[in-house]
Amino acid sequence: MAISQKISGFMEKSSWIRKMFEEGIRLKQEFGADNVFDLSLGNPVVEPPEAL
């Protein structure tokens, strides 16, 4: 039981970055991955404009 309480505490005190990541996953499930932009490190993968 101590382990599950410890994990529960970690989940309640998680960082705002983790919460934003989890919200992104929820939004992708609700609206579809094509309708939610992933702006995390290395994303989005978008072709540069032709001028470049």
KAJORA-V682636 format. One record per helix or strand of 2 or more residues. SS is the DSSP state (h for helix, s for strand). FROM is the first residue (numbers start at 1). LEN is the number of residues. If there is no record, write none. Layout:
SS|FROM|LEN ; SS|FROM|LEN
//
This chain:
h|2|11 ; h|16|16 ; h|33|3
//
